[in-house]
Amino acid sequence: MKIGQYILALDQGTTSSRAIVFDSYGAIVGKGQEEFPQIYPQPGYVEHDPVTILASQLRAMRAAVQDARIAVEDLAAIGITNQRETTLAWDSQTGLPICNAIVWQCRRTAEICEELKAQGYEPMIREKTGLIIDAYFAGTKMKWILDHVPEARELAEKGRLRFGTVDTWLIDSLTEGASYVTDVTNACRTMLFNIHTMQWDEELLRMLDIPRQALPDVVQSSGVVGECSESVFGRRIPIAGIAGDQHAALFGQCCFEKGMTKNTYGTGCFVLMNTGDTPISSRHGLLTTVAWSIDGKPTYALEGSAFNAGSAINWLRDELHMIEKPSDADRMAESVEDNGGVYFVPAFTGLGAPYWDMYARGALLGMTRGTTDAHIARAVLESIDLESCDLFTAMEEDAGVKIPQLRVDGGASKSRFLMQTQADLLNRTVNLPVCLETTALGAALLAGLAVGVWDSLDEISGLWRIQKTYRPEKDDDYRASMLKKWHKAVGRCRSWALEDDE
């Protein structure tokens, strides 16, 4: 461990750009954050402005270093973690985007996905990529841009089109076009990357008519890939770690051993289990993904994703105006003995694993004249735990193991009610770490490992500490009843957005 060196982690998320400075003990010494607007052009569409993402990230970076009160010379490296699947396109010559970013939540490519299924591509895609066909992933978003943004095809023919997830956009911008790369964790979320050969797959590229030259080079998660321009901090700084947000969180939770599992409670819920050097094919709608790659050796994971979690709490605040801050939902939920028979399914943008229903929509069920706002708030919080239970159960069945404990992180993991209910519904111990910024921490650890701030995974494991442990307090009858009614509620909202004649 190199004392006195710092890592700047860029955590570019769905609703905000953040930056955190970590010291060599894995402790936070400085933060910067800036929210940016969500764009909803029409129902089911979600977009971001790429220029706004970059500008907000630059401001967050500078704010974090200023907050840390360190010299720029003390920064050993930069690590980057990002909202995954969100897809951008820009002109390599000008460096300017040609359209808004299509966000991972966006469902505009549902019809493209249905066509791929009808053409019988699903088994091949599943085998090569570990993914199912869904509008969630970046590949169909790239095809949509090529088909609907006139400039895209023209630039592709000239060899000037660049596609990328947010990590690629940030690195390309920070290095002033010198490094056009993505790492394996982001590449494997495109539906274009073969997780066995660890390369872009020509058959998949032909399937979606995407030119290879429009895609970045794929690199490892830990390793120097370029240098941040002097224009940012006045000196060049190595960019040495890259990982999609959920992979970074798994790394930041030090889940380095096979079978170790974490759940991140962010905009969505994301459960990942380390499966070691062997990819496990799911029988329950989970995804097989690359957790990270270090020293040329990939580590694989099983992943289950629920699209809306923290976003459901934001819905209570921003659209229903029932709360002013997330902690208000906790207070309201704890003010009633139970949910009063009310169940909420947060399928605002469809359902992820294990259902994969692009046409499901949100539902609030079981209300009576006696239903209060407190019952609704409780139902919203419980829905996050219930959808996580579906993912957890599927993961145990696929891996053939019983997971003894769950490591948790993300903004909503600060909720005592949410975490205790999660332990009760899973009947498992839930461990909350001292550092909840595990996504940013994972990016920092990957970068620091590359430049020698830390020498090994064993050394990094010694940094992980428990803040609070939640143990189950409810009986089997409670769990069975909650899950039975939850599954009944999920059934009611399935396929809702399909036309009646479909």
N, C-alpha and C positions, 0 to 999 in steps of 0.2 A: 504494500500500500504506500502510495506517495502522498505524504502529508503536505497540506498547503496548496494542493491543486484542486481545481474546481471544474465541474462539467455543467454546461448550459444545455438543458433539455427543452426542445420546442415541442409543445403538446397542442397540435392543431386539431381541434375538435369540431363537432357538428354545430355548436352554438357559440363557441368562443375560441379565440386564439390565446394560448397561454405559454408562458415560459417560466422555467424554474431553474435556479442555480443550486446544485448539490455540492457538498464538500466530499472529501474522500471517505468519510464515515457514512455516507448516504443520507446525511441530514440536509434539510432545506435551509438555505441562507438568504435566498432572495426570490421574489415572485413578481410576475407581471401578467396581466390578463386584460383582454378586451373582447366584449361580446360584439357580434356582428349580425345583421338582419338575415332572416330566412325569407326566401322568395317563393310564393305559391302562385304561379301563373294560372293554374286551373286545378280542379279537384284531382288529387293523386299525384300532382307534379310538385317537386321540391327542388329548388335551385339555390346556388350561392354565387356571388360575384367573385371571380378569382382575384381581381385586383384588390378588392376589399380584404380577402383572406390574407394576401401577402402584406398589405399595408398594416393590418391589425397585428400580424405576427411580428413584423419588424418593430412596431411600437412596444409590444409585449416583451420582446427580447431585450430591448434597451432599458425598459423599466425594471426588468428582473436584475440585470447587472447593476443598475443604479441602486436598487433596493438592497442588493447584497453588499454594497460598499467595498467592492474588491477592484483590483486593477485588472484591466483587460488582459494583461500579460499573464495573469494567474489562471486564465481559462485554458485548460488542456485540450478540450475538444467540445464539439457540439453533437448532440444526439437528437434525432427527430422521430417523433411518433405522430400518427395522424389518423383522422377518420378514414376508414378504408373505402373501398368500392366507389366513393365519390369520384367522378370522372371529369377531367378537364381536357381541353384541346387548345393548342396555341400555334402560332407561326414561329418557327425556329429562327427566322431572319429578324423579325421585329421583337420577339419575346412577348407579344401581346396575345391575349386570349381571343378566340373567334366566336365564343358564345359563353353563356353562363355555365358554371359547373353543374352537372346533373348529380344530385345528392343520392347517397346510398338508399335513402328511404323512398325515392321517387319510383312510381309504378308505371311510368309512361311506356316502358318496353314490354309490358305484359303480353301484348299481341305477338311480338317477335318471339317471346318465349313459347307461346302456344304453338306457333308455327314450327319451331325447333322440335317440340315434343311430337307434333303430328308427323314430322319427317323421320321420327325414330332415332333422334340423336342422343336421347337421355342416357342409355346405357354406356355409350362411348364417352360422353362427357363425365359421367360418374366415375368411370374407371380411370380416366386420364387425370382429372382435376380434383377428385374427391368431393365435388360440388353437385348440387342438383340444378336443374334449369329453373332460374328465377330472375325476376327483374332486379333483384338485390345486387347482382354482380356487374362488374364494370364492362364486360365484353359487349353485352347487348346495348349498353349506353353508348359505346364507341360506334357501333353500327348505326344507331339512331342519329348520332351527330353526322356521320358520313351521308346518311340518307336525307337529312332534313336541313342541314346547314350548308348552303350552296358553296361557300368558301372552302369547306373541308375537302371535298373531292379534288378541287382545283389545286389546293396546297399539297395534297397527297401525291398527285401526279407530278408535281414539281419537286417532290422530296423534302418539302418544308413543313409538313404536318407533324406535330408532336402530340401524342396522347400521353396521359399520365394520371395516376392517382395523386393525392395532395402532396405526398412525400416528393414525388418527381417534380412537381410544379415548384415547390419550395427550393429544392436543391438546384434546379435549373436556374431559378431566379437569383438565389444567393451566390451562386458561382458565376453569374453573368453568362450563362449558356455553356460553360466549360464542362459540366458534368450532367449528362442526361442518363440517369439511372433510376432504378427502383430496386428494392430488396425482395428476397424470396417470399416474405410474408405478405407483401402487397401484391406481388405478381400472382400469387396463388389464389387471389380473390377476383381475378378477372374472367375466369372461365376460358382462358386462352393458354394457361401455363400447365405443363405436364409435371406433376409433383413426383414422378418416378425418375424421369430423365433430368428434371430440374432445368427445363428449357421451354421457351415459347414453342408451341406445337403447331406444325405446319397444317395439319388436318383441321385443327380448331380455327386457325386463322382463315383458311379457305371457307370454312363453314359460315363465318360471319363477314367474309370479304374485307378483312382488315389487313392492310399492308404491313409487313414485318418492319420496314424502315420507319414506320410511324410509332414504334414501340421502343421504350428505353432498354438499355442493357440491364441485365439482372445481376445483382451483386449479393454478397453475404450480409447478414444482419449486423455483424461486428467487423469493422475494417474501415480504413480511411478511403473515402470515395471522392474527395475533393476538398476545396478550401473556400470558406466563406470570404467573400470579397472584402477588401480593405474599406470599401465605402460604408460598411455596416458599423464596424467598431474601430477602424483606423489601423487594423492589422489583420493579417490572414489567420484564420482559425480552422483547424482540421474538422471536417464533418466525418464522424467515425462510427456512428451507430444509426441504424434505421430499422423500424419495426412498426407494423400496423398496430393500432391502439390496443387491441385485445391480446396480441402476441407479446407486446411490450409489458402489459399488466401481468401476464403469466410469468414473464422473466423477472419483473419487479417484485413479484410475490415469492421469488426464489423457488418456484415449482420445478426444480431441476431433476427430480426423480420420477420415474414412471409411476403413474397413478395419482400423482399430486394434482389437485383441482382447485380452481378459483372461479369466483363469479364477480363480475364488475357490474355495478348498478349505476349506469350512466344514463344517457338518452335512451338506450335500450339495455337489455340484460344479456350478458355474454358469459356463458359457462365454458371453460376450457379445461381439458384434462391432458396432461403430458402422457403420451403413449410410447415414448422412447424412440428408438431408431426404426420402428415398424409402423407404417400407416395402417390403421384399422378401418375397414369398410363398415359403415353403419347400416343397421337393419331398421333403424327407427327415425330416419329423417335427419340425423345429425350430419355435420360436414367433417370430412377428413382434410386436415390442413397442415401446413408446415408451421411449426411453432417458432423456429428460428434456424439459422445455419451459422455455425462458428467453426473455423478451421476446416472448412470443406465438408463438414458433417451435419446433415440435416437432422433436426429433432422434430417429430410429428406430434400432432394433437388431434383430439376430437373436439368439435365445437358445436354448441347449441346457441342459437341467437333468438331472442325475443325483441322485436323491433321497437316496442314502446314500453318504457319503464319510467325513468325520470321525466320523460316528456309527458307522461300522464299526470304527474304532479304539477308540471308547468301548465298543463291544460286547466287544472283547478284554479291556478293563479291567473293566467293570462286571458283565458276565454270565459270561464265561469265566474271569475272574480270572487271565489269563495275563500281564498287565502291571500295573504300579502307576502308570505315567505314560506318555504317548504316546511319549516318546523311547525307552522300552524296546522298542517295536516296531521302531524303526530299528536298534537294537543287535542284536536277534534276527534281523532280515532280513539284515543284513550279515554275520552269523555263518555263513551257508550260501552256497554258490556260486550256487545257483539255487533255484527253488521246488520242486524235486523232483517236478515234474509235477503239482503241486497248484494248482488254480484256484478262486477264490472269487468268487461273484456276490452283491453286497450288496443284493439285492432284498427287503429286509425289508418295505418298504411298496410293492412293485411296482417297475416299471421306468419311468423317464422317457424322454426323447428318446434315440435315434430310434425306440424300440420302443413306448412308451406302452401298456404291459401292466399294467393294474391288478391282475391276478391272478397275476403272477409272484411268486415268493418266493425267499428266499436259498438258495444252494446252495454246498457245499464238495465239490469233485469231484477225482478223481485220486489219492486217498490210498492208500497201501500200508502194510504193516507197518513200513516204514522212515520213514514220515512223522513229523516232530517238530513241536513247538510253534513252532520257528523257521521251518519251511516254511510253516506256517499263517499266522504273522505276516507273512511275506514275501508270501504270496498275497493277504492282505488289503490290504496297501499297494499291490501291483501292480494290484489290481482298481480302485483309485481312478484310477490313470493310464490303465488300459485303457478304462474307461468314458469318460474325458475324450477319449481318442483318437477314439472313435465320434462324439462331439459336434464335435470339431475338423474331422474329415474331412467330415462332413455340412455344416458351415458353409462350408468352402472350395468345395464343390460347388454349394451354393445361391447363393453370392455370385459364383461364377465367378472367384475370385482365389486366389492362393497366399499364405497368411499367412506373412510372413517370420519373425516372432518373436511370442512369447506373453508377456504381462505377467501375473504371478501374485501372489496374496495369500491371506489367510485363515490360520487357525491352523496347518493342516497344511502350509502352504508353508514352514514352518520346518524341515521334514524334508529333510535333504540327500539321503537315499536316494530319497524320493518325487520330488523335483524333478529329480535326475539321471536317474532312470528315465523321467520324463515327457519330458525332452529326447531321450532315446534312442529312445523309442517314436514320438514325433512326427517325429524327425529335423529338429528346429527348435531355435533358440536360445530359452531360457527366461530371462526377466529378473525378478529379485526386487528390489523397490524398497527403499529405506531405511526408509520407513514402511510397515509391514505392515498397519496399521490403516486400510486404504483405504476401507472401508465408512463408518466414522465420519468419516474425512477428507473423503469426498465430501459428506456431509451438512454438515460445517463449511464447506466451500468454497462450496456452494450458498447457505448462510445468509450467509456473509461477502460474497459477490458482491452479494447483495440489499441489504446495508446499507453498502456502500462500503469494506469492509476491503480488498477487491481490486476492481480496475476492469475487468478483462477476462480472457477465457480465456487469452490469450497470457501475461499476467502470472502466472496460476495455473500454466500449463505449466512455467514457469521454476522452480517449487518441486519438481518431480519429479526424484528421483535414484535411480540403480541401486546396490543393495547388493552383489549377486552375479549373475553370468551363468553359466548352465549350458549347455554345448554338447554335442551328441550324440557319444557315444563307441562306439556299437554299429553293426553292419552291417545291411544289408537282410535277411539271412537271419534274424537275431534278431528283427527287427520282424515279419516275415511269420509266423514260427512262433508268436510270442506272440499275435498278433492272431487267427490261425486257431484256436488252442486256446481263446482267450477267447470267440470267437463260437460255438464248439461248446458251451462251458459255458453261455453265455446261452441257447442253444436248449433245454438240458435243464430250465431252471427256468421257461420260459414257460408261462403259463396254469395254474400249479400249484394255485392256490386255487379253480379252477372245480370244481364238482361233476362227478363222472364222467359223468353223463348230459347235461351241457351241451355 
